[in-house]
Amino acid sequence: MKSWQLQEAKARLSELVKRAASDGPQEITVHGQAAVVVVSADEFARMTSEKSSQTSLWEILKRAPIGDEDLVIERDPDTKMREIES
């Protein structure tokens, strides 16, 4: 990933945009620290569509790498609810 200083990115915005489309993400730094990354519209759509699929927490937990054990999530029927004083 190419890194651009902010002032260079402003001066060469057209080139930065073309490179994001052809070469992949382009990082812009401010005072030597990574500030933003410019990506193509296609890459952004791919990234956001994966996250917006609204995968449930249950599905995420089922896919989590937990070794050789199976993931079992269930309530202990013997556990009682705490009573809250009003």
C-alpha positions as CSV (number, residue, x, y, z in Angstrom):
1,M,0.0,0.0,0.0
2,K,1.4,3.4,-1.0
3,S,1.6,6.0,1.7
4,W,1.0,9.7,0.8
5,Q,1.6,12.7,3.0
6,L,-1.6,14.9,3.2
7,Q,-0.1,17.8,1.3
8,E,1.1,15.5,-1.5
9,A,-2.3,13.8,-1.6
10,K,-4.0,17.1,-2.0
11,A,-1.6,18.2,-4.8
12,R,-1.9,14.9,-6.7
13,L,-5.4,13.9,-5.9
14,S,-6.2,12.7,-9.5
15,E,-3.2,10.3,-9.4
16,L,-4.1,9.1,-5.9
17,V,-7.7,8.3,-7.1
18,K,-6.4,6.5,-10.2
19,R,-3.9,4.5,-8.1
20,A,-6.6,3.5,-5.6
21,A,-8.7,2.2,-8.5
22,S,-5.8,0.3,-10.2
23,D,-3.3,-0.6,-7.5
24,G,-5.5,-0.9,-4.4
25,P,-5.8,1.0,-1.1
26,Q,-3.8,4.2,-0.7
27,E,-2.9,5.5,2.8
28,I,-2.8,9.2,3.7
29,T,-0.7,10.3,6.6
30,V,-1.0,13.5,8.8
31,H,2.2,14.4,10.7
32,G,3.6,11.0,10.0
33,Q,0.6,9.1,11.4
34,A,-1.8,7.0,9.3
35,A,-5.0,9.1,9.1
36,V,-7.2,7.6,6.3
37,V,-7.1,5.0,3.5
38,V,-8.6,5.7,0.1
39,V,-10.1,2.7,-1.6
40,S,-11.9,2.3,-4.9
41,A,-15.7,2.4,-5.0
42,D,-15.8,-1.3,-5.9
43,E,-13.6,-2.2,-2.9
44,F,-15.7,-0.1,-0.6
45,A,-18.9,-1.7,-1.8
46,R,-17.4,-5.2,-1.3
47,M,-16.2,-4.3,2.2
48,T,-19.5,-2.7,3.3
49,S,-21.7,-5.4,1.8
50,E,-20.0,-8.1,3.9
51,K,-20.6,-6.2,7.1
52,S,-24.1,-5.2,6.3
53,S,-25.2,-8.8,5.8
54,Q,-26.5,-8.6,9.3
55,T,-25.0,-11.8,10.5
56,S,-26.4,-12.7,13.8
57,L,-24.1,-13.0,16.9
58,W,-25.1,-16.7,17.0
59,E,-23.7,-17.2,13.5
60,I,-20.5,-15.4,14.3
61,L,-20.0,-17.4,17.4
62,K,-20.6,-20.7,15.6
63,R,-17.9,-19.8,13.1
64,A,-15.4,-18.7,15.7
65,P,-12.2,-20.9,15.9
66,I,-12.4,-22.6,19.3
67,G,-10.2,-25.6,18.8
68,D,-11.5,-29.1,18.8
69,E,-14.4,-28.4,21.2
70,D,-17.9,-27.7,20.0
71,L,-19.5,-24.5,21.0
72,V,-22.4,-25.1,23.3
73,I,-24.4,-22.1,24.3
74,E,-27.4,-22.8,26.5
75,R,-28.7,-21.7,29.9
76,D,-28.3,-23.7,33.0
77,P,-31.9,-24.6,33.9
78,D,-30.9,-24.6,37.6
79,T,-29.7,-21.0,37.5
80,K,-32.2,-18.7,39.2
81,M,-32.8,-15.1,38.3
82,R,-31.6,-12.5,40.8
83,E,-34.3,-10.8,42.7
84,I,-34.2,-7.0,42.5
85,E,-35.6,-4.9,45.3
86,S,-38.0,-2.2,44.3
